[in-house]
Amino acid sequence: MPHDYDVLIAGAGPAGCAAAFDLAEAGRRVLLLDKRHFPRHKACACGLTRKTLAALRYPVDAITERVCEEIVLQRASGAQTVADKTKELRVRSDQPIAAMAVRERFDAYCLEQTLRAGHKGGSVALRKIENILKLEERADSVSLTVMTGEGPITLEAPVVIGADGSNGQMRRLSTGSASVTGQEPEWYTRGFALEAMVPYASLPAELPQGDAPLDLVFDFAPIPGGYGWLFPKGDHINIGVGAFAPSETDSTDNLGLVTRRLLAEYTQCKLGVDLTALGAEITGQYLGMGGDRYQPKGRVLLVGDAAGLVDPLTGEGIHSALVSGQAAAAAILGAPHAIAEAYAHHLEPLQQTLRFSRRAAKAFYREPERGFRVMRWPMLRRMVLKTYADGLGGTGLLAKFAKLAS
Ligand SMILES: Cc1cc2nc3c(=O)[nH]c(=O)nc-3n(C[C@H](O)[C@H](O)[C@H](O)COP(=O)(O)OP(=O)(O)OC[C@H]3O[C@@H](n4cnc5c(N)ncnc54)[C@H](O)[C@@H]3O)c2cc1C
């Protein structure tokens, strides 16, 4: 039976949109399903590294609020939980390192570009749903039963992409559990982060710890296995705390340390601002991790946070969302009879990078001082910066390791 759509995609965030864009441009009819109306808030500092900007199929200058050419890395002295300014490292580049955007606007913009995509009969439509109820995979198609405002409907297509983020249902449904409340697959782990927005207008004349309002700061002092951040936007600073390191780095559960209270105290300490008095909203979300061990199967492909592809060293996930969405599209377009195998092949370079990051995170978060000591060498500092901005592929590091190992 002919289908109305060639691909159904659950989730219209960066991963879902990246897949939809490439599929529509190659002539496929795509239906995006999302449970939120856009524009919608999503907890995210929305730092778009050079590699993220390079992976996007269109420029995002229209929604870029600032471009940073320097990152400030901070850590505490001894058992302190406040950064020691005398130990901070400023790593500068002669090119932009990351663009700063507001996530709500970034996602709405990407969705707008995606809904306009389409060549050779390809198109992208968006449908608001309430929830996903059931997933059934057959030899040559997948059916997805979803709850809509008008009641449940069943949609069918040859392939379904699960792009519904870290808390989504597709991962559990597609990896064998019969119910949406089922267990997570064993490879899946999580990080957690909280954020708030502080307008420049509410800052004191001098910031209490001597930071500059426009500094892009990664501060490893406030929490083990993660960091606090200051990301400067157009009219505000996005401040946050998150724990990302894989749990085996530490016997304590760092995620439990990421609390509203910690963020409120951190904001008071770094910015001299009381979040409650400011009336600032604190929002947070899990980050999907462990996806370097995800093995695609069948006709349901997981992408982005749904596939656990957030970088465990940096907590960065938009780049992986884009690259995995595009990898899923390439697999569907290039190998319609062996989609999972093709997707595994296209995903492997990203998974290889994430494996490297997992090992690096384990070493770094165990003893951040050592990492800082290493970065005293200008050449290594440049390498760290290049890896953050361009990824391991950009540094040629993985290729060098592979050569050494062979
Ligand atoms: C506080 C915080 C700060 C971060 N900062 C950065 C950063 O600076 N840079 C960076 O690169 N990464 C950052 N990340 C990570 C980044 O936000 C994620 O990795 C990225 O959003 C993943 O994109 P995605 O498309 O896979 O999922 P998402 O962006 O989560 O999109 C999933 C979509 O699916 C929809 N959905 C969910 N459930 C369903 C359902 N049942 N049915 C239909 N639709 C559904 C959602 O509404 C959403 O639109 C941060 C994360 C957090 C929590």
PDBQT file of the ligand as one rigid body, heavy atoms in Angstrom, charges set to zero:
ROOT
HETATM    1  C1  LIG A 501      20.708  23.215  30.305  1.00  0.00    +0.000 C 
HETATM    2  C2  LIG A 501      21.276  22.671  29.014  1.00  0.00    +0.000 A 
HETATM    3  C3  LIG A 501      22.236  23.398  28.314  1.00  0.00    +0.000 A 
HETATM    4  C4  LIG A 501      22.751  22.915  27.096  1.00  0.00    +0.000 A 
HETATM    5  N1  LIG A 501      23.625  23.703  26.398  1.00  0.00    +0.000 NA
HETATM    6  C5  LIG A 501      24.079  23.290  25.189  1.00  0.00    +0.000 A 
HETATM    7  C6  LIG A 501      24.918  24.130  24.400  1.00  0.00    +0.000 A 
HETATM    8  O1  LIG A 501      25.263  25.253  24.782  1.00  0.00    +0.000 OA
HETATM    9  N2  LIG A 501      25.357  23.662  23.191  1.00  0.00    +0.000 N 
HETATM   10  C7  LIG A 501      24.990  22.430  22.733  1.00  0.00    +0.000 A 
HETATM   11  O2  LIG A 501      25.428  22.043  21.642  1.00  0.00    +0.000 OA
HETATM   12  N3  LIG A 501      24.188  21.618  23.465  1.00  0.00    +0.000 NA
HETATM   13  C8  LIG A 501      23.696  22.021  24.658  1.00  0.00    +0.000 A 
HETATM   14  N4  LIG A 501      22.833  21.222  25.373  1.00  0.00    +0.000 N 
HETATM   15  C9  LIG A 501      22.414  19.929  24.786  1.00  0.00    +0.000 C 
HETATM   16  C10 LIG A 501      21.352  20.165  23.699  1.00  0.00    +0.000 C 
HETATM   17  O3  LIG A 501      20.311  20.946  24.229  1.00  0.00    +0.000 OA
HETATM   18  C11 LIG A 501      20.773  18.828  23.197  1.00  0.00    +0.000 C 
HETATM   19  O4  LIG A 501      21.810  17.923  22.965  1.00  0.00    +0.000 OA
HETATM   20  C12 LIG A 501      19.977  19.029  21.902  1.00  0.00    +0.000 C 
HETATM   21  O5  LIG A 501      18.840  19.794  22.153  1.00  0.00    +0.000 OA
HETATM   22  C13 LIG A 501      19.550  17.694  21.303  1.00  0.00    +0.000 C 
HETATM   23  O6  LIG A 501      18.723  17.929  20.190  1.00  0.00    +0.000 OA
HETATM   24  P1  LIG A 501      17.583  16.856  19.800  1.00  0.00    +0.000 P 
HETATM   25  O7  LIG A 501      16.954  17.353  18.556  1.00  0.00    +0.000 OA
HETATM   26  O8  LIG A 501      18.135  15.502  19.836  1.00  0.00    +0.000 OA
HETATM   27  O9  LIG A 501      16.541  16.907  21.004  1.00  0.00    +0.000 OA
HETATM   28  P2  LIG A 501      15.667  18.116  21.547  1.00  0.00    +0.000 P 
HETATM   29  O10 LIG A 501      16.281  19.393  21.227  1.00  0.00    +0.000 OA
HETATM   30  O11 LIG A 501      15.363  17.789  22.965  1.00  0.00    +0.000 OA
HETATM   31  O12 LIG A 501      14.321  18.022  20.687  1.00  0.00    +0.000 OA
HETATM   32  C14 LIG A 501      13.405  16.976  20.889  1.00  0.00    +0.000 C 
HETATM   33  C15 LIG A 501      12.049  17.390  20.346  1.00  0.00    +0.000 C 
HETATM   34  O13 LIG A 501      11.155  16.298  20.514  1.00  0.00    +0.000 OA
HETATM   35  C16 LIG A 501       9.934  16.746  21.042  1.00  0.00    +0.000 C 
HETATM   36  N5  LIG A 501       9.338  15.626  21.786  1.00  0.00    +0.000 N 
HETATM   37  C17 LIG A 501       9.693  15.127  22.987  1.00  0.00    +0.000 A 
HETATM   38  N6  LIG A 501       8.899  14.089  23.321  1.00  0.00    +0.000 NA
HETATM   39  C18 LIG A 501       8.039  13.939  22.298  1.00  0.00    +0.000 A 
HETATM   40  C19 LIG A 501       6.969  13.064  22.056  1.00  0.00    +0.000 A 
HETATM   41  N7  LIG A 501       6.616  12.110  22.920  1.00  0.00    +0.000 N 
HETATM   42  N8  LIG A 501       6.280  13.182  20.902  1.00  0.00    +0.000 NA
HETATM   43  C20 LIG A 501       6.621  14.155  20.004  1.00  0.00    +0.000 A 
HETATM   44  N9  LIG A 501       7.613  15.028  20.189  1.00  0.00    +0.000 NA
HETATM   45  C21 LIG A 501       8.310  14.922  21.322  1.00  0.00    +0.000 A 
HETATM   46  C22 LIG A 501      10.290  17.933  21.907  1.00  0.00    +0.000 C 
HETATM   47  O14 LIG A 501       9.182  18.816  22.047  1.00  0.00    +0.000 OA
HETATM   48  C23 LIG A 501      11.438  18.572  21.102  1.00  0.00    +0.000 C 
HETATM   49  O15 LIG A 501      10.974  19.539  20.198  1.00  0.00    +0.000 OA
HETATM   50  C24 LIG A 501      22.313  21.659  26.589  1.00  0.00    +0.000 A 
HETATM   51  C25 LIG A 501      21.368  20.929  27.303  1.00  0.00    +0.000 A 
HETATM   52  C26 LIG A 501      20.840  21.412  28.492  1.00  0.00    +0.000 A 
HETATM   53  C27 LIG A 501      19.804  20.608  29.227  1.00  0.00    +0.000 C 
ENDROOT
TORSDOF 0
